């Protein structure tokens, strides 16, 4: 079963959920603000994703800007970045889609099609 971390007021998340529903894809929904992934889960997702760690950060979010992370991230270790991501779900890129053996950050329809429909 797919797990989708979303924020209810995020229009990109709303679009992603609508896309899943329109394709009849079942998923469990988790509120990324109140029930965000912990550091252990983030490490697992990062390893499964094959993505650069920066793709896990919500770079357009207020906490990212308030913390000045665009300047700080390059000098932080992966451990420090993962620990920071685990402190606040609003720092995590959303929607975060976790499937069997894959993880996607954000909603890019072509990526989602490739992962979910072309199996």
Backbone as JSON Lines, residues from 0, in Angstrom:
{"i":0,"aa":"X","n":[0.85,-1.19,0.0],"ca":[0.0,0.0,0.0],"c":[0.89,1.24,0.0]}
{"i":1,"aa":"X","n":[0.54,2.19,-0.82],"ca":[1.26,3.45,-0.88],"c":[0.98,4.29,0.36]}
{"i":2,"aa":"X","n":[1.98,5.04,0.77],"ca":[1.8,5.99,1.86],"c":[2.1,7.36,1.28]}
{"i":3,"aa":"X","n":[1.2,8.3,1.51],"ca":[1.38,9.65,1.0],"c":[1.37,10.62,2.17]}
{"i":4,"aa":"X","n":[2.5,11.31,2.35],"ca":[2.57,12.38,3.34],"c":[2.14,13.66,2.64]}
{"i":5,"aa":"X","n":[1.12,14.3,3.18],"ca":[0.6,15.53,2.59],"c":[0.29,16.56,3.67]}
{"i":6,"aa":"X","n":[0.09,17.77,3.2],"ca":[-0.39,18.87,4.05],"c":[-1.7,19.31,3.42]}
{"i":7,"aa":"X","n":[-2.77,19.31,4.18],"ca":[-4.11,19.52,3.63],"c":[-4.28,20.87,2.92]}
{"i":8,"aa":"X","n":[-3.53,21.89,3.3],"ca":[-3.68,23.2,2.67],"c":[-2.75,23.4,1.47]}
{"i":9,"aa":"X","n":[-1.99,22.38,1.14],"ca":[-1.04,22.46,0.02],"c":[-1.76,22.11,-1.28]}
{"i":10,"aa":"X","n":[-1.76,23.04,-2.24],"ca":[-2.46,22.8,-3.49],"c":[-1.79,21.71,-4.31]}
{"i":11,"aa":"X","n":[-0.48,21.57,-4.21],"ca":[0.21,20.5,-4.93],"c":[-0.2,19.14,-4.37]}
{"i":12,"aa":"X","n":[-0.33,19.06,-3.05],"ca":[-0.8,17.81,-2.43],"c":[-2.22,17.5,-2.87]}
{"i":13,"aa":"X","n":[-3.07,18.5,-2.91],"ca":[-4.45,18.3,-3.34],"c":[-4.48,17.77,-4.78]}
{"i":14,"aa":"X","n":[-3.65,18.33,-5.63],"ca":[-3.57,17.9,-7.03],"c":[-3.08,16.44,-7.12]}
{"i":15,"aa":"X","n":[-2.1,16.1,-6.3],"ca":[-1.55,14.74,-6.3],"c":[-2.6,13.73,-5.84]}
{"i":16,"aa":"X","n":[-3.33,14.06,-4.79],"ca":[-4.36,13.15,-4.29],"c":[-5.48,12.98,-5.31]}
{"i":17,"aa":"X","n":[-5.84,14.06,-5.97],"ca":[-6.86,13.99,-7.02],"c":[-6.37,13.08,-8.15]}
{"i":18,"aa":"X","n":[-5.1,13.19,-8.5],"ca":[-4.52,12.35,-9.55],"c":[-4.59,10.87,-9.14]}
{"i":19,"aa":"X","n":[-4.18,10.56,-7.9],"ca":[-4.24,9.18,-7.4],"c":[-5.67,8.65,-7.46]}
{"i":20,"aa":"X","n":[-6.6,9.46,-6.98],"ca":[-8.01,9.04,-6.96],"c":[-8.53,8.81,-8.38]}
{"i":21,"aa":"X","n":[-8.18,9.68,-9.31],"ca":[-8.68,9.55,-10.68],"c":[-8.12,8.31,-11.38]}
{"i":22,"aa":"X","n":[-6.99,7.8,-10.88],"ca":[-6.41,6.58,-11.45],"c":[-6.74,5.34,-10.62]}
{"i":23,"aa":"X","n":[-7.6,5.51,-9.62],"ca":[-8.03,4.37,-8.81],"c":[-6.91,3.75,-7.99]}
{"i":24,"aa":"X","n":[-5.93,4.56,-7.63],"ca":[-4.78,4.05,-6.87],"c":[-5.06,4.23,-5.38]}
{"i":25,"aa":"X","n":[-4.98,3.13,-4.65],"ca":[-5.23,3.17,-3.2],"c":[-3.98,3.61,-2.45]}
{"i":26,"aa":"X","n":[-4.19,4.34,-1.36],"ca":[-3.08,4.87,-0.57],"c":[-3.56,5.15,0.84]}
{"i":27,"aa":"X","n":[-2.6,5.27,1.74],"ca":[-2.91,5.77,3.08],"c":[-2.36,7.18,3.15]}
{"i":28,"aa":"X","n":[-3.13,8.05,3.75],"ca":[-2.79,9.46,3.83],"c":[-2.29,9.8,5.23]}
{"i":29,"aa":"X","n":[-1.16,10.49,5.28],"ca":[-0.58,10.91,6.55],"c":[-0.33,12.4,6.5]}
{"i":30,"aa":"X","n":[-0.75,13.11,7.54],"ca":[-0.54,14.55,7.63],"c":[0.92,14.82,7.96]}
{"i":31,"aa":"X","n":[1.62,15.45,7.04],"ca":[3.06,15.67,7.21],"c":[3.36,16.68,8.32]}
{"i":32,"aa":"X","n":[2.39,17.5,8.65],"ca":[2.62,18.5,9.7],"c":[2.51,17.89,11.1]}
{"i":33,"aa":"X","n":[1.52,17.03,11.29],"ca":[1.29,16.47,12.62],"c":[1.91,15.1,12.82]}
{"i":34,"aa":"X","n":[2.16,14.38,11.74],"ca":[2.69,13.02,11.83],"c":[3.82,12.83,10.82]}
{"i":35,"aa":"X","n":[4.81,13.71,10.89],"ca":[5.9,13.68,9.91],"c":[6.85,12.51,10.14]}
{"i":36,"aa":"X","n":[7.58,12.12,9.1],"ca":[8.5,11.0,9.25],"c":[9.64,11.33,10.22]}
{"i":37,"aa":"X","n":[10.02,10.34,11.02],"ca":[11.13,10.55,11.94],"c":[12.45,10.34,11.2]}
{"i":38,"aa":"X","n":[13.55,10.54,11.9],"ca":[14.87,10.46,11.26],"c":[15.13,9.07,10.66]}
{"i":39,"aa":"X","n":[14.73,8.03,11.38],"ca":[14.95,6.67,10.88],"c":[14.2,6.46,9.56]}
{"i":40,"aa":"X","n":[12.94,6.88,9.51],"ca":[12.15,6.74,8.29],"c":[12.75,7.57,7.16]}
{"i":41,"aa":"X","n":[13.16,8.79,7.47],"ca":[13.76,9.65,6.45],"c":[15.03,9.04,5.87]}
{"i":42,"aa":"X","n":[15.83,8.42,6.73],"ca":[17.05,7.75,6.24],"c":[16.68,6.63,5.27]}
{"i":43,"aa":"X","n":[15.67,5.87,5.62],"ca":[15.21,4.78,4.77],"c":[14.68,5.32,3.44]}
{"i":44,"aa":"X","n":[13.85,6.36,3.51],"ca":[13.27,6.94,2.3],"c":[14.36,7.51,1.39]}
{"i":45,"aa":"X","n":[15.31,8.18,2.01],"ca":[16.41,8.78,1.25],"c":[17.2,7.69,0.52]}
{"i":46,"aa":"X","n":[17.51,6.61,1.21],"ca":[18.27,5.51,0.62],"c":[17.48,4.86,-0.52]}
{"i":47,"aa":"X","n":[16.17,4.69,-0.35],"ca":[15.34,4.07,-1.38],"c":[15.15,4.96,-2.6]}
{"i":48,"aa":"X","n":[15.17,6.25,-2.38],"ca":[14.8,7.18,-3.45],"c":[15.85,7.32,-4.55]}
{"i":49,"aa":"X","n":[17.12,7.25,-4.17],"ca":[18.17,7.52,-5.14],"c":[18.27,8.99,-5.5]}
{"i":50,"aa":"X","n":[17.56,9.83,-4.77],"ca":[17.54,11.27,-5.03],"c":[18.6,11.98,-4.19]}
{"i":51,"aa":"X","n":[19.03,13.17,-4.64],"ca":[19.89,13.98,-3.77],"c":[19.08,14.4,-2.53]}
{"i":52,"aa":"X","n":[19.75,14.5,-1.4],"ca":[19.06,14.84,-0.16],"c":[18.34,16.19,-0.25]}
{"i":53,"aa":"X","n":[18.88,17.11,-1.02],"ca":[18.25,18.43,-1.17],"c":[16.82,18.32,-1.7]}
{"i":54,"aa":"X","n":[16.52,17.27,-2.46],"ca":[15.17,17.09,-3.0],"c":[14.15,16.76,-1.9]}
{"i":55,"aa":"X","n":[14.62,16.44,-0.71],"ca":[13.7,16.16,0.4],"c":[13.3,17.43,1.16]}
{"i":56,"aa":"X","n":[13.95,18.54,0.84],"ca":[13.64,19.8,1.53],"c":[12.59,20.59,0.75]}
{"i":57,"aa":"X","n":[11.64,21.13,1.49],"ca":[10.63,22.02,0.92],"c":[11.26,23.41,0.82]}
{"i":58,"aa":"X","n":[11.94,23.64,-0.29],"ca":[12.72,24.88,-0.44],"c":[11.86,26.12,-0.59]}
{"i":59,"aa":"X","n":[10.58,25.95,-0.84],"ca":[9.72,27.12,-0.97],"c":[8.93,27.4,0.32]}
{"i":60,"aa":"X","n":[9.17,26.61,1.34],"ca":[8.43,26.77,2.59],"c":[8.99,27.86,3.49]}
{"i":61,"aa":"X","n":[8.15,28.36,4.35],"ca":[8.53,29.42,5.28],"c":[9.64,28.96,6.23]}
{"i":62,"aa":"X","n":[9.55,27.77,6.85],"ca":[10.62,27.36,7.77],"c":[11.99,27.3,7.07]}
{"i":63,"aa":"X","n":[12.01,26.84,5.83],"ca":[13.27,26.75,5.06],"c":[13.89,28.14,4.92]}
{"i":64,"aa":"X","n":[13.07,29.12,4.58],"ca":[13.57,30.49,4.41],"c":[13.95,31.11,5.75]}
{"i":65,"aa":"X","n":[13.11,30.91,6.77],"ca":[13.38,31.5,8.08],"c":[14.69,30.99,8.67]}
{"i":66,"aa":"X","n":[15.0,29.72,8.42],"ca":[16.24,29.13,8.94],"c":[17.45,29.42,8.06]}
{"i":67,"aa":"X","n":[17.22,30.07,6.93],"ca":[18.31,30.39,6.02],"c":[19.02,29.15,5.48]}
{"i":68,"aa":"X","n":[18.24,28.12,5.18],"ca":[18.83,26.83,4.82],"c":[19.52,26.82,3.46]}
{"i":69,"aa":"X","n":[19.15,27.72,2.57],"ca":[19.83,27.72,1.27],"c":[21.31,27.99,1.45]}
{"i":70,"aa":"X","n":[21.66,28.77,2.45],"ca":[23.07,29.06,2.74],"c":[23.7,28.01,3.65]}
{"i":71,"aa":"X","n":[22.91,27.4,4.51],"ca":[23.45,26.48,5.51],"c":[23.61,25.04,5.03]}
{"i":72,"aa":"X","n":[22.69,24.57,4.19],"ca":[22.7,23.16,3.79],"c":[24.02,22.69,3.17]}
{"i":73,"aa":"X","n":[24.63,23.49,2.29],"ca":[25.87,23.0,1.66],"c":[26.98,22.64,2.65]}
{"i":74,"aa":"X","n":[26.99,23.27,3.81],"ca":[28.05,22.99,4.78],"c":[27.62,21.97,5.85]}
{"i":75,"aa":"X","n":[26.38,21.49,5.75],"ca":[25.88,20.51,6.73],"c":[26.12,19.09,6.22]}
{"i":76,"aa":"X","n":[26.41,18.18,7.14],"ca":[26.57,16.77,6.77],"c":[25.19,16.17,6.49]}
{"i":77,"aa":"X","n":[25.18,15.0,5.84],"ca":[23.91,14.31,5.6],"c":[23.21,14.0,6.92]}
{"i":78,"aa":"X","n":[23.97,13.58,7.92],"ca":[23.38,13.28,9.23],"c":[22.69,14.51,9.81]}
{"i":79,"aa":"X","n":[23.36,15.66,9.72],"ca":[22.78,16.89,10.24],"c":[21.52,17.28,9.46]}
{"i":80,"aa":"X","n":[21.56,17.11,8.15],"ca":[20.4,17.44,7.33],"c":[19.21,16.53,7.65]}
{"i":81,"aa":"X","n":[19.47,15.25,7.78],"ca":[18.39,14.31,8.1],"c":[17.81,14.58,9.48]}
{"i":82,"aa":"X","n":[18.67,14.89,10.44],"ca":[18.2,15.22,11.79],"c":[17.33,16.48,11.74]}
{"i":83,"aa":"X","n":[17.74,17.46,10.96],"ca":[16.97,18.69,10.84],"c":[15.61,18.42,10.17]}
{"i":84,"aa":"X","n":[15.6,17.66,9.1],"ca":[14.35,17.32,8.41],"c":[13.35,16.66,9.37]}
{"i":85,"aa":"X","n":[13.86,15.84,10.26],"ca":[13.0,15.1,11.19],"c":[12.37,15.98,12.26]}
{"i":86,"aa":"X","n":[12.84,17.21,12.4],"ca":[12.31,18.09,13.45],"c":[11.0,18.76,13.08]}
{"i":87,"aa":"X","n":[10.72,18.89,11.77],"ca":[9.56,19.66,11.34],"c":[9.07,19.15,9.99]}
{"i":88,"aa":"X","n":[7.86,18.62,9.97],"ca":[7.29,18.11,8.74],"c":[7.16,19.16,7.65]}
{"i":89,"aa":"X","n":[7.1,20.43,8.04],"ca":[6.96,21.49,7.05],"c":[8.27,21.75,6.31]}
{"i":90,"aa":"X","n":[9.36,21.16,6.78],"ca":[10.63,21.27,6.06],"c":[10.72,20.23,4.94]}
{"i":91,"aa":"X","n":[9.88,19.2,5.02],"ca":[9.94,18.08,4.08],"c":[9.13,18.4,2.82]}
{"i":92,"aa":"X","n":[9.73,18.13,1.68],"ca":[9.07,18.33,0.38],"c":[7.82,17.46,0.34]}
{"i":93,"aa":"X","n":[6.74,18.05,-0.12],"ca":[5.48,17.32,-0.18],"c":[4.84,17.48,-1.54]}
{"i":94,"aa":"X","n":[4.01,16.54,-1.89],"ca":[3.76,15.3,-1.18],"c":[4.98,14.38,-1.22]}
{"i":95,"aa":"X","n":[5.09,13.56,-0.22],"ca":[6.14,12.54,-0.14],"c":[5.43,11.21,-0.34]}
{"i":96,"aa":"X","n":[5.74,10.55,-1.46],"ca":[5.09,9.31,-1.83],"c":[6.03,8.15,-1.56]}
{"i":97,"aa":"X","n":[5.59,7.21,-0.72],"ca":[6.4,6.06,-0.35],"c":[5.68,4.8,-0.83]}
{"i":98,"aa":"X","n":[6.35,4.09,-1.73],"ca":[5.78,2.86,-2.26],"c":[6.68,1.68,-1.96]}
{"i":99,"aa":"X","n":[6.39,0.57,-2.58],"ca":[7.17,-0.65,-2.39],"c":[8.48,-0.53,-3.16]}
{"i":100,"aa":"X","n":[9.53,-0.11,-2.47],"ca":[10.85,-0.01,-3.09],"c":[11.14,1.3,-3.78]}
{"i":101,"aa":"X","n":[10.27,2.3,-3.64],"ca":[10.55,3.61,-4.24],"c":[9.97,4.74,-3.4]}
{"i":102,"aa":"X","n":[10.55,5.93,-3.6],"ca":[10.09,7.13,-2.91],"c":[10.16,8.28,-3.91]}
{"i":103,"aa":"X","n":[9.11,9.1,-3.93],"ca":[9.1,10.28,-4.78],"c":[8.8,11.5,-3.93]}
{"i":104,"aa":"X","n":[9.47,12.61,-4.24],"ca":[9.23,13.86,-3.53],"c":[8.56,14.84,-4.49]}
{"i":105,"aa":"X","n":[7.56,15.55,-3.99],"ca":[6.84,16.49,-4.84],"c":[5.93,15.74,-5.8]}
{"i":106,"aa":"X","n":[5.13,16.49,-6.53],"ca":[4.24,15.87,-7.52],"c":[4.66,16.29,-8.91]}
{"i":107,"aa":"X","n":[5.3,15.35,-9.59],"ca":[5.61,15.52,-11.0],"c":[4.88,14.38,-11.7]}
{"i":108,"aa":"X","n":[3.84,14.73,-12.44],"ca":[2.94,13.72,-12.98],"c":[3.68,12.63,-13.77]}
{"i":109,"aa":"X","n":[4.66,13.0,-14.55],"ca":[5.38,12.0,-15.35],"c":[6.13,11.0,-14.46]}
{"i":110,"aa":"X","n":[6.73,11.49,-13.38],"ca":[7.42,10.59,-12.43],"c":[6.42,9.65,-11.77]}
{"i":111,"aa":"X","n":[5.28,10.18,-11.39],"ca":[4.26,9.37,-10.73],"c":[3.7,8.34,-11.7]}
{"i":112,"aa":"X","n":[3.48,8.73,-12.95],"ca":[3.0,7.78,-13.97],"c":[3.99,6.64,-14.13]}
{"i":113,"aa":"X","n":[5.26,6.99,-14.26],"ca":[6.29,5.97,-14.46],"c":[6.36,5.0,-13.29]}
{"i":114,"aa":"X","n":[6.22,5.51,-12.08],"ca":[6.32,4.68,-10.88],"c":[5.06,3.86,-10.61]}
{"i":115,"aa":"X","n":[3.9,4.42,-10.95],"ca":[2.65,3.8,-10.52],"c":[1.82,3.15,-11.61]}
{"i":116,"aa":"X","n":[1.98,3.58,-12.83],"ca":[1.11,3.07,-13.88],"c":[1.81,2.15,-14.87]}
{"i":117,"aa":"X","n":[3.11,2.25,-14.98],"ca":[3.83,1.48,-16.0],"c":[4.55,0.3,-15.38]}
{"i":118,"aa":"X","n":[3.84,-0.48,-14.6],"ca":[4.46,-1.65,-13.95],"c":[3.95,-2.91,-14.58]}
